Amino acid sequence: MILVFLLHKFSQMKLIRTFLVIILIQIIFPMFFPERFTLKAQVLCLGGECSNIPFEYQVLGNFAGPALDKIYTNGFLRSMGENAVLQNINSNQAGGQNVPSYRMGLGYTISRGQSKARDFYYENSELRNLPKQGVAASPSISFTANLGEWIPSAYAKRWNATTHFFPYEFSEANIPFVKIRNTEVRGKIQNYGVVFRYYPETSGFSYGFGFLQTNQDLYLSSYDRRPTQFRIDGDKRRWLGVNDLFYQSRITSFSFDMKYNWTIGFLSIVPGIGYVYNQGFTSLQVSRYALISTRVNPDDFSSDPSVLGIRLATRYDHVSSFGYGSLGFRLGQGNFSLTTEFLAGKEMQSANLSLNYQF
C-alpha cells in the first residue's frame, strides 16, 4: 500500500517539473566537475642505433607523446563513450504504448558518431587501419512488465518497467561501419539497464526514467606487411613492427525522456526527447614494437639490429550529459509487433529494430 501511495503522488505535472529540473542539472552540474584527459607515453630503444636517436625523442618522442593527444583526442574518446550510451538507451525498447501485461523483445541496435580521430602520426604504418570513428552495436533482449500485474492498483497499471541485457562478443566480421584490413579484431559488450515509464490516461504522452550500465572492450592487433618510412630529427628511417590497441569503457548513466504516441490503425508513430547524465571512463592503450633501420641506409635492418618500443595510454573521465531526440515506428498485428526507433544527439545517431511478443 505504501508503494501505491508513492506512485499516486507522481502526477503528470510533477513529472514535467522533474523533467525541467533534470535539464538544469545537465547544464549546470558538469561545470563543477571538469573533464579529465591524461596521456602517458613510454618509449624504449634497444640496439646500437639507439645512440643515434636524441634523448628527448626517446623520452617525449615526436612519434610518441602527440600520437594519442592529437589523434585520439578527449573529444573522440568522449564520442566513443557517448555513442555506446546512446546505443544502450536505444536497446531498451521501452516504446510509447502502455503494455497491459508482459512483453518480450529481441532487437539489434547500432550507433555511430560524427566525431573522427585526426590524422595519425603513424600514417605510414599499419596503424593507419585503426578505427577513426566512434561506433557501437549489439543485439539485446528486453522484458517489459506492467506494475499492475504485481500491485493491485489502477494507478499502478499506468506504469511499465522494462529491463534489457545482452552479453555480446564480436569480431571484425560482425562490426558494422568498421572496415579494418589485415587486423585481428575481437571484443565484448555487456550493456544492461532498467527504465520505468508512466502513461497518463488518454493524453498520449508518456514519461520515462532509467538507469543504465555500459561496458565495452575492444582489442585490435596488426603487423606491418612491409617496411614504412618515418623521420627522427630530420633523418629518414624505416621500421617494421607489430601494433596493438585496447579500448575499454565503463559508464553509468541516468536517463529521462518524454514521448508522444500517435496511432493510426496498426501503425504507431512515437516522437520524443530525452536527456542523459553519464559518469565513468573510457581508456585507450596503443603499443608498437618495431625494428628500425640504420641512419646511413634506410633499407638496412641487419647490420646493427635495433628495436624501438612505444606504449601510449590515455584515460578520459566522463562526467557529462547530452540531449537527444527520438522517432519511433511500431507495426502491430495481434500479439506481435515490429518496432524501429531512431535516436539522434549532437554528432551521433542510433537506430534500433526489434521484434516483440506480448503475453
C-alpha positions in Angstrom: 0.0 0.0 0.0 2.9 2.4 0.7 4.2 1.8 -2.9 0.8 2.5 -4.3 0.6 5.7 -2.3 4.0 6.8 -3.6 3.1 6.1 -7.2 -0.1 8.1 -6.8 1.9 11.1 -5.8 3.6 11.2 -9.2 1.2 13.3 -11.0 1.7 14.4 -14.6 2.6 18.0 -13.6 5.2 16.7 -11.1 6.8 14.6 -13.9 7.0 17.7 -16.1 8.6 19.7 -13.3 11.1 16.9 -12.7 11.9 16.9 -16.4 12.7 20.6 -16.3 14.9 20.3 -13.2 16.9 17.4 -14.8 17.6 19.7 -17.8 19.0 22.3 -15.5 21.1 19.7 -13.7 22.5 18.5 -17.1 23.6 22.1 -17.9 25.0 23.2 -14.5 26.4 20.0 -12.9 29.3 19.4 -15.4 30.6 23.0 -14.7 31.6 21.9 -11.2 33.1 18.6 -12.3 35.6 19.3 -15.1 36.5 16.5 -17.6 39.9 14.9 -17.2 42.1 13.7 -20.1 45.5 12.2 -19.2 48.2 10.9 -21.5 51.1 8.7 -20.7 53.9 7.8 -23.1 56.7 5.3 -22.7 59.5 4.7 -25.2 62.1 2.0 -25.1 65.0 1.5 -27.5 67.5 -1.4 -27.6 70.4 -1.7 -30.0 73.3 0.2 -31.5 71.1 2.6 -33.5 69.6 3.9 -30.2 72.7 6.1 -29.8 71.7 8.0 -33.0 68.3 8.9 -31.5 68.3 12.1 -29.4 67.4 11.5 -25.8 64.4 13.8 -25.9 62.9 11.8 -28.8 63.2 8.6 -26.7 61.5 10.2 -23.6 59.0 12.6 -25.1 59.1 11.3 -28.7 57.7 13.2 -31.6 56.4 9.8 -32.6 55.0 9.1 -29.1 53.6 11.9 -27.0 51.5 13.7 -29.6 50.1 10.5 -31.1 47.0 9.9 -28.8 46.8 13.6 -27.9 46.3 14.7 -31.5 44.6 11.6 -32.9 42.5 10.0 -30.1 41.6 13.4 -28.5 39.4 13.8 -25.5 36.6 14.8 -27.9 37.0 11.5 -29.8 37.1 9.4 -26.6 34.0 11.2 -25.3 32.3 10.5 -28.6 33.2 6.8 -28.3 31.7 6.6 -24.8 28.5 8.6 -25.6 27.9 6.6 -28.7 27.9 3.5 -26.6 25.5 5.1 -24.1 23.1 6.2 -26.9 23.1 2.7 -28.2 22.4 1.3 -24.8 19.4 3.6 -24.3 18.0 2.6 -27.7 18.4 -1.1 -26.8 15.8 -0.8 -24.0 12.9 -0.8 -26.4 10.5 0.8 -23.9 8.2 2.2 -26.5 5.4 4.7 -26.3 2.4 2.5 -25.6 1.4 1.0 -22.3 1.9 -2.7 -22.1 -1.1 -4.1 -20.2 0.7 -7.3 -19.0 4.1 -8.6 -20.2 6.2 -8.3 -23.3 9.4 -9.9 -24.6 11.6 -8.3 -27.3 14.6 -9.2 -29.3 16.4 -6.4 -31.2 19.6 -5.1 -32.7 20.9 -1.6 -32.1 23.7 0.4 -33.8 25.1 3.8 -33.1 27.6 6.0 -34.9 29.2 9.3 -34.2 30.5 12.1 -36.5 33.5 13.0 -34.3 36.6 11.5 -36.0 40.1 10.9 -34.9 42.6 13.3 -36.5 45.5 12.4 -38.9 47.5 9.6 -37.5 51.2 10.2 -36.8 51.8 6.6 -37.8 50.1 7.1 -41.1 52.9 5.2 -42.9 52.4 2.0 -40.8 49.6 -0.5 -40.4 48.3 1.6 -37.6 46.6 3.8 -40.2 43.9 1.0 -40.3 42.8 1.6 -36.7 39.3 3.0 -36.3 38.9 6.7 -36.6 35.1 7.0 -35.8 33.0 6.1 -32.7 30.8 3.1 -33.4 28.7 0.9 -31.1 26.5 -2.1 -32.0 25.0 -5.1 -30.3 21.8 -7.3 -30.0 19.7 -7.1 -26.9 16.8 -8.9 -25.1 14.2 -6.8 -23.3 11.4 -7.7 -20.9 8.6 -5.4 -20.0 6.1 -5.8 -17.1 3.1 -3.7 -16.2 3.4 -2.9 -12.5 -0.4 -3.5 -12.2 0.4 -7.3 -12.5 2.3 -7.1 -9.2 0.5 -4.3 -7.4 -3.4 -4.4 -7.2 -4.0 -0.7 -8.1 -5.5 1.1 -11.1 -2.8 3.7 -10.8 0.0 1.0 -10.9 -1.4 -0.2 -14.3 -0.2 3.1 -15.8 3.4 2.1 -15.1 5.7 -0.2 -17.1 9.2 -1.4 -16.1 11.5 -2.5 -19.0 14.8 -4.2 -18.5 17.3 -5.2 -21.1 20.6 -7.2 -21.2 22.8 -9.0 -23.7 26.4 -10.1 -23.3 27.9 -9.9 -26.8 31.3 -11.0 -28.1 32.3 -9.8 -31.6 35.0 -10.0 -34.2 35.7 -8.0 -37.4 33.0 -9.9 -39.3 30.1 -8.5 -37.3 31.1 -4.9 -36.6 29.1 -2.6 -38.8 30.6 0.6 -40.3 34.2 -0.5 -39.4 36.4 -1.8 -42.2 39.8 -2.8 -40.8 42.1 -4.7 -43.2 44.8 -7.2 -42.1 43.9 -6.7 -38.4 42.8 -9.1 -35.8 39.7 -7.7 -34.1 37.8 -9.0 -31.0 35.9 -7.6 -28.2 33.0 -7.8 -25.7 30.0 -5.7 -24.9 27.9 -6.0 -21.7 25.1 -3.4 -21.6 22.1 -3.5 -19.4 19.6 -1.2 -17.8 16.1 -0.7 -16.5 13.6 2.0 -17.5 10.3 2.9 -15.6 7.7 4.6 -17.8 4.5 6.4 -16.7 1.4 6.6 -19.1 -1.1 9.2 -18.1 -4.7 8.4 -19.0 -5.8 9.4 -22.6 -3.1 12.0 -23.0 -0.8 10.2 -25.5 2.2 11.4 -23.6 4.5 9.1 -21.5 7.4 9.8 -19.2 10.3 7.5 -18.5 13.4 7.5 -16.3 16.0 4.8 -16.1 19.5 3.6 -15.0 21.9 2.0 -17.5 25.4 0.5 -17.4 27.5 0.5 -20.5 30.6 -1.8 -20.6 32.8 -2.2 -23.7 36.1 -3.9 -24.5 37.8 -3.7 -27.9 41.1 -5.3 -28.9 42.9 -4.9 -32.3 46.3 -6.3 -33.3 48.2 -6.0 -36.6 51.6 -6.2 -38.1 53.4 -4.3 -40.9 53.3 -6.0 -44.3 56.3 -4.1 -45.5 58.8 -1.5 -44.0 57.4 2.0 -43.8 59.1 5.4 -43.6 59.3 7.8 -40.6 61.6 10.5 -39.5 63.8 11.0 -36.4 65.3 14.5 -36.0 65.0 15.0 -39.8 66.6 11.7 -40.7 64.6 9.3 -42.8 64.3 5.9 -41.3 62.2 2.8 -41.9 60.6 0.5 -39.4 58.9 -2.9 -39.4 56.8 -4.0 -36.5 53.6 -5.1 -34.7 50.8 -2.9 -33.3 48.2 -3.4 -30.6 45.3 -1.3 -29.4 43.0 -1.9 -26.4 39.9 0.2 -25.8 37.7 0.0 -22.6 34.7 1.9 -21.3 32.7 1.7 -18.1 29.9 4.2 -17.9 26.9 4.5 -15.6 24.0 6.6 -16.8 20.7 8.1 -15.7 18.2 9.0 -18.4 14.9 10.8 -18.5 12.7 11.2 -21.6 9.2 12.2 -22.8 7.4 10.6 -25.7 4.1 11.1 -27.5 2.2 8.2 -29.1 0.1 8.8 -32.2 -1.7 5.7 -33.5 -3.4 5.2 -36.9 -4.8 1.7 -37.3 -1.9 -0.8 -36.9 0.8 2.0 -37.2 2.0 4.0 -34.3 4.4 7.0 -34.6 6.2 8.0 -31.4 8.4 11.1 -31.4 10.2 12.2 -28.2 13.0 14.0 -26.5 15.4 12.9 -23.7 18.4 13.7 -21.6 21.1 11.5 -20.1 23.7 12.1 -17.4 26.9 9.9 -17.6 29.6 9.1 -15.1 32.5 6.7 -15.8 35.6 6.4 -18.0 36.9 5.4 -21.4 40.6 4.3 -21.7 42.8 3.6 -24.6 46.2 1.8 -24.8 48.3 1.7 -28.0 51.6 -0.1 -28.3 54.1 -0.5 -31.2 57.3 -2.6 -31.3 59.4 -2.3 -34.4 62.8 -3.0 -35.9 64.4 0.3 -37.1 66.8 0.8 -40.0 70.2 2.4 -39.7 70.6 6.1 -40.1 73.1 5.6 -43.0 70.9 3.2 -45.0 67.1 3.2 -44.6 66.9 -0.3 -46.1 69.4 -1.8 -43.7 67.9 -3.6 -40.7 70.5 -6.4 -40.1 74.0 -4.7 -39.8 73.1 -3.2 -36.4 69.8 -4.7 -35.2 67.8 -2.2 -33.1 64.3 -2.3 -31.7 62.0 0.6 -30.8 59.1 0.1 -28.4 56.3 2.7 -27.9 53.5 2.4 -25.4 50.8 5.1 -25.1 48.0 5.1 -22.6 45.2 7.6 -22.0 42.0 7.8 -19.9 39.1 10.1 -20.2 36.8 10.5 -17.2 33.2 11.0 -18.2 31.2 13.4 -16.1 29.0 14.6 -19.0 25.4 14.9 -20.2 23.7 15.3 -23.6 20.2 15.6 -25.0 18.7 13.6 -27.9 15.6 13.4 -30.0 13.8 10.2 -30.9 11.4 9.0 -33.5 9.8 5.5 -33.3 7.5 3.5 -35.5 5.5 0.4 -34.5 3.6 -2.0 -36.7 1.3 -4.2 -34.6 -0.5 -7.4 -35.5 -2.1 -9.4 -32.8 0.3 -10.2 -30.0 3.3 -9.4 -32.2 4.8 -6.0 -33.1 7.8 -4.8 -35.1 9.4 -1.6 -33.8 12.1 0.6 -35.1 13.4 3.7 -33.3 15.9 6.4 -34.3 17.8 8.5 -31.8 19.9 11.5 -32.6 22.1 13.6 -30.4 24.8 16.1 -31.3 27.1 14.5 -33.8 25.7 10.9 -33.2 22.8 8.8 -34.3 21.4 5.4 -33.3 18.9 3.0 -34.9 17.1 0.0 -33.3 15.0 -2.7 -34.9 13.2 -5.1 -32.6 10.5 -7.9 -32.7 8.2 -8.0 -29.7 5.7 -10.5 -28.3 3.1 -9.5 -25.8 1.5 -12.1 -23.5 
